[in-house]
């Protein structure tokens, strides 16, 4: 019997995480809602498609990849 093993290569999204190049948009997370103020916990999260692990690499290099 063949056993397939999944290896998680993903990075934790955090300030300073690697990107493809210095000019690429950095990872940002900003708290926009707090339980004790707005009554909810929410965040604004932004990052470019070249941040950390590329799970969609074919799309970057092959049209309709």
C-alpha positions as CSV (number, residue, x, y, z in Angstrom):
1,X,0.0,0.0,0.0
2,X,1.3,3.4,-1.0
3,X,1.1,6.1,1.7
4,X,1.0,9.7,0.5
5,X,2.5,12.3,2.8
6,X,1.5,15.9,2.8
7,X,4.2,18.4,3.7
8,X,3.0,21.9,4.7
9,X,5.4,24.5,3.2
10,X,3.3,27.5,4.1
11,X,4.6,30.4,6.0
12,X,2.8,32.2,8.9
13,X,1.6,35.6,7.7
14,X,3.3,38.2,9.8
15,X,5.1,41.5,9.5
16,X,8.3,41.2,7.6
17,X,7.4,38.0,5.8
18,X,9.4,37.4,2.6
19,X,8.2,38.6,-0.8
20,X,9.5,38.1,-4.3
21,X,11.2,41.5,-4.5
22,X,11.8,44.7,-2.5
23,X,9.2,46.6,-4.6
24,X,6.5,44.1,-4.0
25,X,3.6,45.1,-1.7
26,X,4.4,44.0,1.9
27,X,2.1,42.0,4.1
28,X,0.0,44.3,6.3
29,X,-2.6,43.6,9.0
30,X,-4.5,46.4,10.7
31,X,-7.0,46.0,13.5
32,X,-10.2,47.7,12.5
33,X,-12.6,46.3,15.1
34,X,-12.2,45.7,18.8
35,X,-14.6,43.9,21.0
36,X,-14.5,46.6,23.7
37,X,-14.9,49.5,21.3
38,X,-16.7,48.5,18.1
39,X,-18.3,45.4,19.5
40,X,-16.5,43.0,17.1
41,X,-13.0,41.8,16.3
42,X,-12.1,42.5,12.7
43,X,-8.9,43.1,10.7
44,X,-7.9,44.6,7.4
45,X,-5.4,42.3,5.7
46,X,-3.4,43.0,2.5
47,X,-0.5,41.4,0.6
48,X,0.7,40.8,-2.9
49,X,0.5,37.6,-4.8
50,X,4.2,37.1,-4.5
51,X,4.1,36.9,-0.7
52,X,5.6,33.8,1.0
53,X,4.7,30.3,-0.4
54,X,3.5,30.3,-4.0
55,X,0.7,27.8,-4.3
56,X,-0.5,29.3,-7.6
57,X,2.9,29.5,-9.3
58,X,1.7,28.3,-12.7
59,X,-0.6,31.2,-12.9
60,X,2.3,33.6,-12.5
61,X,4.2,32.2,-15.4
62,X,1.8,30.5,-17.7
63,X,-1.3,32.2,-19.2
64,X,-4.4,30.5,-17.7
65,X,-2.0,28.3,-15.7
